[in-house]
Amino acid sequence: METNTTTQAAPAAVHPSTASLAVANCFLVVDDHDKALEFYRDVLGFTVTNDVTQGDYRWLSVSPPAQPELEVVIQSVGIYPGSSDDDRAAMDTLLAKGLMSSLILRVDDVDALFEHVAASGVAEILQEPADQFYGVRDCAFRDPAGNMIRVKSPLKGA
């Protein structure tokens, strides 16, 4: 069995201005906000913290149950300032292929979550739960827009 070793450098001194840094938002692109809402709110149990429409664009902010301070922003294709019609078409193509965004979540029981998501019939299953050599048990699926979602939990004893 191959062993994965990581060299860890001594932590850099924390500057007072960076001591409170934390991830506040991450972004996913979708082509159907209602389907995304059904998946993230109704299947994964995320809380909707914002639902905004401006012209042709809509974005939702949802937070996972165990991390209410983290917002996953679910936005329309092409919402980026300065994006052209060609840019939006390219993004649509990448989204359809499942190559736009991904999200990795952690949970206590990967198998139970996998069964719940699979039973919903809303997500495309990519990988059933499996133990990985790098110390996690994980599974993978695609949300209704094609974004890859991986879910992991540490292997017992790892």
Stockholm file with secondary structure:
# STOCKHOLM 1.0

chainA/1-158         METNTTTQAAPAAVHPSTASLAVANCFLVVDDHDKALEFYRDVLGFTVTNDVTQGDYRWLSVSPPAQPELEVVIQSVGIYPGSSDDDRAAMDTLLAKGLMSSLILRVDDVDALFEHVAASGVAEILQEPADQFYGVRDCAFRDPAGNMIRVKSPLKGA
#=GR chainA/1-158 SS CCCCCCCCCCCCCCCTTTTTCCCCEEEEEESCHHHHHIIIIIITCCEEEEEEEETTEEEEEEECTTCTTCEEEEEETTCSTTCCHHHHHHHHHHHHTTCSCEEEEECSCHHHHHHHHHHHTCSEEEEEEEECTTSEEEEEEECTTCCEEEEEEECTTC
#=GC SS_cons         CCCCCCCCCCCCCCCTTTTTCCCCEEEEEESCHHHHHIIIIIITCCEEEEEEEETTEEEEEEECTTCTTCEEEEEETTCSTTCCHHHHHHHHHHHHTTCSCEEEEECSCHHHHHHHHHHHTCSEEEEEEEECTTSEEEEEEECTTCCEEEEEEECTTC
//
